[in-house]
């Protein structure tokens, strides 16, 4: 084997590059992804698709896919983080849980911090309470066991003690004011 053979085996073929482009389009048409998610998905699929692919070729294909996605303006970690944060707050997730999930998806720490900065933990906690039937949405009687269960559920889901306690002690009218601040009082 010559140095030329080693060099060419590290460069992806045109067929591989074409596949990477098509695979990127396919993936990004279906859902938004972070740069890390796209890189990992292309790398994993390339390993299984091409038999004699070198690790250098896998890396080159994944980098090519990410560059192609940025060139097409189809990849944007800042937008991904902002959209994911808004969606998560509307489904009752705390800032802490949102930040952890974004970090696991490979979003940069600074991007995560700016995305969750304006998220409202109180609104998310009220939504969480509504989903679980806690605090102002409780239907049954409150005993010590139920109280402990509700307060610990807030903590397990990333809400601070103060926010959990505040929502726990709210009545239905206060919860509605938090959820619908623009609604006129009747």
N, C-alpha and C positions, 0 to 999 in steps of 0.2 A: 504494500500500500504506500503510495507516495503522499507527499504533503498536499498535492492538488486534490487527491481523493478525500483526505480528511477535511479540507476546506469546503469542498462541494457537499459533503455529507452534513455539514452544519448549516447549510443554506436551504431553506424550504424550496420545493419545486413550484413551478407556476400553478400546477394542479392543486397543491396544498394551499397556496395563497388564495386561489379562487374559492376553494372550499371554505377557508377562514372568513373571507368576505361574505359569502352567502350564509354561513352559519351565524355570523354577527347580525346580519340583517334579520334573519329568522328569529333570533333570540330577542332582539330589541323591538321587533314588531309586536311581540307578545306581552312583554312587560319591561318596565324600567329596571335598569340594573346599575350597580355601582361599577367603577373601574375594576375593582378587585373581583367582583362576582363574574364579570365578563371574562377577565383574564383567566380565572380559575376554570370557568366552564369550557372555554375554548381549549385550554391546555388538557383538561381531563378528556374531552371528546377526541382531541387529536391523537392522544395516546392509544385510544381504543380503535380509532378509524384507520390509522396508518400503521402497518405492521413493523417496518424497520425504521421508525422515526427516532432520531437522536434527541436527547434532552435539549440540545441547543436549538434544534428545529422546532421543538414544542414551544420553547420560550420565544423564539422568533415569530412563530405563528400567533401566539397570544398577544405579543406586543404589536404585531401588525393589525390584529383585530381591534385592539384598543385605539390605536392611532386612526384607523379607518372610521371607527365610531365617533371619535372626536372631530375628525374632518367633516363628517356628515352632520355634526352637531346633535347626535343622537345619544350622547353620553354626557351627563352633567351631575356630578356628585352633590353640588350645592342644591340644585333643584330637587334631586332625589331626597336629600335630607329634609328640605323644607316640606315637600309633599308628604313624606312619611311621618313627619312630626305632626302636621295638621291632622292627618288621618288617625294617628295613634291617640292624640288628645281627644278627638271625637269618639273614640272607642273606649275611653276611660283609662289610658295608660299614663303613668307618671313620667316626669322629665327624666328621672333616673333610669327607668326601664327603657325609655325611648333612646337615650344616649347609649346605653349598653347594647341595644340591638343594632343601632347604626354603626357602632364601633366594630361589632362582630362582622358586619357586612363590608368592612374595610374603608369606611368613610373617615377622613382625616379628623383628628381631635378638634382642631380649630373650627372646621366645618360643622361638626356635631355641636360644639358649644354655641356657635352662632345660630344654629337651627333651633335648639331647644331654649334659647335665651328668652324668647317671647311667649313660650308655651305657658299656659295657665294651669298650674297643678290643682287649684281649687275647682275649676270647671271639670277637669279630668276626674277628680275625686268624687264629685257629685254624680257624674255620669257612671263611674264605677259603682257607686252606692245604688244608683237606680237599677243597674244591671243585676246586682246581687241582692237587691231588696234590703239594703242596710239603711241605718239612720232614718232620714225623713221618709223613706220608702218602705219601712218595716211594716209588715202586716200583723205579726204576732206580738205577744207580750215580751217585754225585755226582762231577762233574768241575768244573773252574773255570768252564766256560761255563754249566753248569746252575746253579751257585751264584750267579753274577752274574744270571742270568735270574730266579731265585726272589727274590733280595733286591731287585732293581729292580722286580719286580711288586708287592711289598709297598709300596714307596715310591710307585709310580704310583697305587696305590689308596688313598693317604692315610694309611698307617700310618707312624709314626715309625720311625727306624732301630733304636732299642732294642727296640721291640715286634717288628718284623720279624726281627731277629736272634734274639730270645728264642724265637719260634715256630720259626724255621729250625733252631735247635739242640735243640729238644724231641725227646723220644722219644714213642712212641705212648701209653705209660702216662701221662706228664705231660699230653699233649693231652687224654686222656680225663678226667683230673682237672679240667682247666679247663672242658671242655664239660659234664661231669656231676658237679658238686661234691657233690651229695647222694647219689650212688650209693655203696653200701658197697663197700669194698675186698674183693676175693676172694682 
